[in-house]
Amino acid sequence: MSNKQLIDTITEQARAQHPQVVAWRRHMHRHAELSFQELDTADFLERELRQIDGLAIHRPTPTSLVATLRGALPGKVLAIRADIDALPIHDQKTCDYASARPGAMHACGHDGHASMLLGAARLLAGLRQQLPGEVRFFFQHAEEQHPGGAQQMVDAGVMQGVDRIISAHVMSTVDTGRIVVLDGPTLASSDRFILRVQGKGGHAANPDKCIDPIWIGAQIVANLQAVVARNTDAHEALILSVTRFQAGSAFNVIPDSAELSGSVRCYSPEVRARVPQAIERIARGVAQAHGATVELDYVHGYRPVVNDPATAAALRAAVREALPDVPLHTMNPLPNSEDFSAFTEHAPGAYALIGARSAAKHICHPHHHPLFDFDEDALEHGVRMFTAAPFTLNALES
């Protein structure tokens, strides 16, 4: 089969099975499950995967799956990953596939990711006589809740022998018919911190006899912006946001303590490593200047997602070949975060952004919104890209 015949076959079959991919997506949307609770979703996916000839299926954790397809030709091992969990949001849509589970909603598109990967598995199984190497389909649980399902799957050994890994996310901020595959930084890390300021409480009428943690905390909030403005290279991106300030219980009492917490996001591992020390140095300096003490609790979350340039180039080649009518676009890295980086610690990887916004269809709500939806035409784009990727990635290795 020539390359043109192969791409024509992928295109024809992806279009033919599109209604089935949509049906899979709507089933999962209606039966959304939260992180670490995806038992019904995993059971559903396993039932569908077992109807596809040639797949070896196992569960590395109770709510995740790996399906392995070995091609007839020699080649490398490619993993393709989709996340499957929902968010703790009540679905406010009125469509017939709105979530039937109160307080659980696919408000980020993971149902679409799983459906695209299921569709690609079916197509590639039918092409296994032409398929080089091995493809592992990762259906990952608990992306939305730290410490994340990706690391659990890695700990279970799913990355052993994997040469490259790819993934994708539908994007409600990018129009349908556009795909983005960046070189280098793509998504930010996501860490959080808690600062506890210990002062000395007393009557609000006598502030001179107190060490006011609210006043000191307010100065810490202002001074923490120096971590970005005066402690970080201007060519490096860093976001530091104080998002909670809790203190006191009465209008006429200066409390003993205050607690601040916030979020830190960046793309550079080097910048990320320096931030906790900078926060503690500044906060401690401000507190000590006014007779207070401070304690920092810094929690490292997901690492930044950084695309390997060679893998990204091969994934872009898959888009150009399988989706010649879908232009590749570029954009700045996103400050959002996710746990795909747990996989790319063990093999080069690339992460694509698939446009799924349609103003004409009134599908414009952002991710994590109770009215979130995405344009289901994007599902076919993901299926075709994932199906073509093993061929372009193996061509890279040859």
Disulfide bonds with the S-S distance in Angstrom:
none
